[in-house]
Amino acid sequence: MFDFDRLWTPWRQVRKAFALLHLRKSYDVFHFHYGESLLARHRDLPMLKRAGKRIVFHFRGCDIRMRGLELARRATCACKDCPAGCSSDPEKERLRDLARRLADRTLVATPDLLEWVPEADLMTQAIDLDAWPELPPPEVKKDRYVILHAPSDPLIKGTRYLRTAIAHLRSRGYPVDLRLVSGRPHSEVRQAIAEADIVVDQLLVGWYGNFAIEAMASSRPVVAYIRDDLARRAGFSPPILSATPDSIERVLEELVANDRVRAGLARAGRPFVSRIHDAGRIASQLLDCYRSIVG
């Protein structure tokens, strides 16, 4: 096992180059995530191809999402509030062309990324269900309702819209409290999910992330922005109540008032995660992927 972080230094590049010599002798398939490989500017990929190795690229979000085109296509999107801080669209086009030339298979983690890499296959995020035991559903009738949100990136998650919605609801007398969990140990996140009545994931991307999967596995009702076209493209519809920045206040108002809908979402979450995101199933799919390019 070679442990390399993503910080670039000349010494790390030297270490990676020596590691590559060892890895090339020991492995047949090289699976790269987030549009990166071992050496800067993907200099290792032609070398691996010449050695007869198989290459898998696995895109997971802003590594391939093109900001300019995304903003031009729709008003509500992952790039709506984000500064232009990640790599440029031309650089991502170069990366996509590189994958098309050198990758034996290309995968994406969410269906929205198929807009940028339409030839890719969807390989959904995985969760170890054994590590997330099913919890009793939240109490139906309560004096106050805890709305949980975990903004790993507030600009992409749409956190400011949720804050505004909660403030409006509270000013109108609704018994809701917003709890934000960010940069905390996983044990604290688990406890926060267990104490939550409603979980709000991301409101801009048009699909759901890992936090929503963990919440569904824990039998918590989840709210996120789900685009209908992405559900059709994925071939499944998650048991998530869809909300945009414009509708999140209304959706939460209705959800707090409707015990039946909350309970239904809570019941449907874990079976859905077991069917779509179970780590064992995803591992089998990956093995099939590897066999298809090695055999």
C-alpha positions in Angstrom: 0.0 0.0 0.0 1.4 3.4 -1.0 -0.1 6.3 0.9 0.2 9.6 -1.0 -1.8 12.8 -0.2 -2.8 15.2 -3.0 -0.4 18.0 -2.1 2.1 18.4 -4.9 5.8 18.6 -4.0 8.8 17.5 -6.1 9.8 14.9 -3.5 6.3 13.4 -3.6 6.5 13.2 -7.4 9.8 11.3 -7.1 8.3 8.9 -4.5 5.3 8.3 -6.8 7.6 7.6 -9.8 9.4 4.9 -7.9 6.1 3.5 -6.6 4.9 3.4 -10.2 7.7 1.1 -11.1 6.7 -1.3 -8.4 3.0 -1.0 -9.1 3.4 -1.6 -12.8 4.9 -5.0 -12.1 2.2 -6.0 -9.6 -1.2 -4.9 -10.9 -3.2 -5.3 -14.1 -5.8 -2.6 -13.5 -5.3 1.0 -12.4 -8.4 2.7 -11.1 -8.0 6.5 -10.8 -10.5 8.7 -9.0 -11.2 12.5 -9.2 -9.5 12.8 -12.5 -6.0 12.3 -11.1 -3.3 9.7 -11.5 0.1 9.0 -9.9 2.2 11.6 -11.8 1.6 15.2 -12.6 -0.2 16.0 -15.8 -1.0 12.2 -16.1 2.4 11.4 -17.4 2.1 7.9 -16.1 -0.9 7.0 -18.2 0.9 6.5 -21.5 3.5 4.4 -19.7 0.9 2.2 -18.2 -0.8 1.7 -21.6 2.5 0.8 -23.2 2.9 -1.8 -20.5 -0.5 -3.4 -21.4 -2.2 -2.2 -18.2 -5.9 -1.4 -18.1 -7.1 2.0 -16.9 -10.3 3.0 -15.2 -11.2 6.7 -14.7 -13.8 7.4 -12.0 -15.2 11.0 -12.0 -17.0 12.2 -8.9 -18.1 15.8 -9.3 -16.3 19.0 -9.8 -13.3 17.1 -11.2 -15.2 16.9 -14.5 -18.2 19.3 -14.1 -17.7 22.3 -16.4 -18.7 25.5 -14.7 -19.3 27.7 -17.7 -21.6 25.2 -19.5 -23.4 24.3 -16.3 -24.3 28.0 -15.6 -25.4 28.5 -19.2 -27.7 25.5 -19.1 -29.7 26.0 -15.9 -30.2 28.5 -13.1 -30.2 26.0 -10.3 -27.0 24.0 -10.4 -23.9 23.0 -8.5 -21.9 26.0 -9.8 -24.6 28.6 -9.0 -22.9 30.2 -6.0 -19.4 28.7 -6.4 -16.4 31.0 -7.2 -14.3 29.8 -10.1 -11.9 28.1 -7.8 -11.4 24.7 -9.4 -9.7 23.9 -12.6 -10.9 25.6 -15.8 -13.3 24.2 -18.3 -10.6 23.8 -21.0 -8.5 21.8 -18.5 -11.6 19.6 -17.8 -12.1 19.2 -21.6 -8.4 18.1 -21.8 -9.1 15.6 -19.0 -12.2 14.2 -20.7 -10.3 13.8 -24.0 -7.5 12.1 -22.1 -10.0 9.6 -20.6 -11.5 9.0 -24.0 -8.1 8.2 -25.5 -6.5 6.2 -22.7 -9.2 4.8 -20.3 -10.5 1.3 -20.9 -13.6 2.2 -18.8 -14.9 5.5 -17.5 -17.2 5.6 -14.5 -19.2 8.4 -12.8 -20.6 8.4 -9.3 -23.8 10.4 -10.0 -26.0 10.7 -13.1 -25.6 14.4 -13.5 -21.9 13.7 -14.6 -23.2 11.8 -17.6 -23.9 15.2 -19.1 -20.2 15.7 -19.3 -19.0 12.2 -20.0 -22.0 10.5 -21.8 -20.0 7.4 -22.7 -19.3 6.7 -19.0 -21.1 4.1 -16.8 -22.9 5.0 -13.6 -21.3 3.4 -10.6 -23.1 4.8 -7.5 -21.6 5.7 -4.2 -21.2 2.8 -1.8 -22.0 2.4 1.9 -21.2 -0.4 4.4 -24.6 -1.1 5.8 -23.2 -3.2 8.6 -21.5 0.0 9.9 -24.8 1.9 9.8 -27.3 -0.2 11.8 -31.0 0.7 11.3 -32.3 3.2 13.8 -35.9 3.5 15.1 -37.7 6.1 13.1 -38.0 9.6 14.7 -40.9 10.3 17.0 -44.0 11.4 15.0 -45.3 14.1 17.4 -42.8 16.4 18.9 -42.6 19.9 20.5 -39.7 20.8 18.3 -38.2 19.3 15.1 -34.4 19.1 14.5 -33.5 19.8 10.8 -29.9 18.4 10.2 -27.6 19.6 7.5 -23.9 18.7 6.9 -22.4 21.4 4.6 -19.1 19.9 3.6 -19.1 22.8 1.0 -21.8 25.4 1.9 -21.6 27.0 -1.5 -22.4 23.8 -3.4 -24.8 22.4 -0.8 -27.0 25.6 -0.8 -26.6 26.1 2.9 -27.6 29.8 2.8 -31.0 29.0 1.3 -31.7 26.5 4.1 -30.7 29.0 6.7 -33.0 31.6 5.3 -35.9 29.0 5.1 -35.4 28.0 8.7 -35.3 31.6 9.9 -38.6 32.3 8.0 -40.3 29.2 9.4 -39.2 30.1 13.0 -40.5 33.7 12.6 -43.8 32.3 11.5 -44.0 30.1 14.7 -42.9 26.7 13.3 -41.1 24.7 16.0 -37.9 23.9 13.9 -34.3 24.1 14.9 -31.4 23.9 12.4 -28.4 21.9 13.3 -25.2 22.2 11.2 -22.5 19.5 11.4 -19.3 20.2 9.5 -15.8 19.0 9.9 -16.7 16.8 12.9 -15.7 13.2 13.6 -17.8 10.5 12.0 -19.1 9.4 15.4 -20.6 12.8 16.0 -22.2 12.8 12.5 -23.8 9.4 13.3 -25.1 10.8 16.6 -26.5 13.9 14.9 -28.3 11.8 12.4 -29.8 9.7 15.2 -31.1 12.8 16.9 -32.5 14.4 13.7 -36.1 14.5 12.6 -35.4 15.6 9.0 -32.2 15.6 7.1 -31.5 18.2 4.3 -28.8 17.3 1.9 -27.8 19.4 -1.2 -30.2 21.9 -2.8 -28.3 22.9 -6.0 -26.7 19.8 -7.7 -29.9 18.1 -8.7 -28.9 14.8 -7.1 -28.1 13.5 -3.6 -24.7 12.8 -1.9 -23.1 10.5 0.6 -24.7 12.3 3.6 -28.2 11.6 2.2 -27.3 7.9 1.8 -26.1 7.7 5.4 -29.3 9.4 6.6 -31.6 7.1 4.5 -29.7 4.1 5.8 -30.5 5.4 9.3 -34.2 5.7 8.5 -34.3 9.4 8.5 -36.5 11.4 6.0 -34.3 13.3 3.5 -34.8 16.4 1.5 -32.6 17.3 -1.5 -33.0 18.7 -5.0 -33.7 15.8 -7.3 -34.0 16.5 -11.0 -36.5 14.3 -12.8 -34.3 13.9 -15.8 -31.5 12.6 -13.7 -33.8 10.0 -12.0 -34.8 8.8 -15.5 -31.1 8.7 -16.6 -30.1 6.8 -13.4 -33.0 4.3 -13.8 -34.3 4.8 -10.3 -36.0 7.4 -8.1 -34.7 7.9 -4.5 -37.2 8.2 -1.7 -36.2 11.8 -1.2 -38.5 14.8 -1.1 -37.2 17.2 -3.7 -36.7 20.9 -2.9 -34.9 23.8 -4.6 -33.7 27.0 -3.1 -37.0 28.6 -4.1 -39.2 25.8 -2.6 -37.2 24.6 0.5 -39.3 26.7 2.9 -42.6 25.4 1.6 -41.3 21.8 1.5 -40.1 21.8 5.1 -43.3 23.5 6.2 -45.4 20.7 4.6 -43.0 18.0 5.8 -43.2 19.1 9.4 -46.9 19.2 9.3 -47.3 15.8 7.6 -46.5 12.9 9.9 -47.4 10.3 7.3 -45.0 11.6 4.6 -42.1 11.8 7.1 -42.8 8.2 8.3 -43.1 7.0 4.7 -39.8 8.5 3.7 -38.1 7.1 6.8 -39.4 3.6 6.1 -38.4 3.6 2.4 -34.8 4.9 2.9 -32.9 1.8 4.1 -34.4 -0.7 1.6 -33.5 1.7 -1.2 -29.9 2.1 0.1 -29.6 -1.7 0.3 -30.7 -2.1 -3.3 -28.7 0.7 -4.8 -25.7 1.6 -2.6 -24.8 -1.5 -0.6 -21.0 -1.8 -0.7 -21.1 -5.5 -1.4 -23.2 -4.9 -4.5 -21.0 -2.1 -5.7 -17.9 -4.3 -5.2 -19.4 -7.0 -7.4 -20.1 -4.4 -10.1 -16.6 -3.2 -9.9 -15.2 -6.7 -10.2 -17.4 -7.2 -13.3 -16.0 -4.0 -14.7 -12.4 -5.1 -14.2 -13.1 -8.5 -15.7 -14.7 -6.9 -18.8 -11.5 -5.1 -19.6 -8.9 -7.7 -18.6 -10.4 -10.8 -20.0 
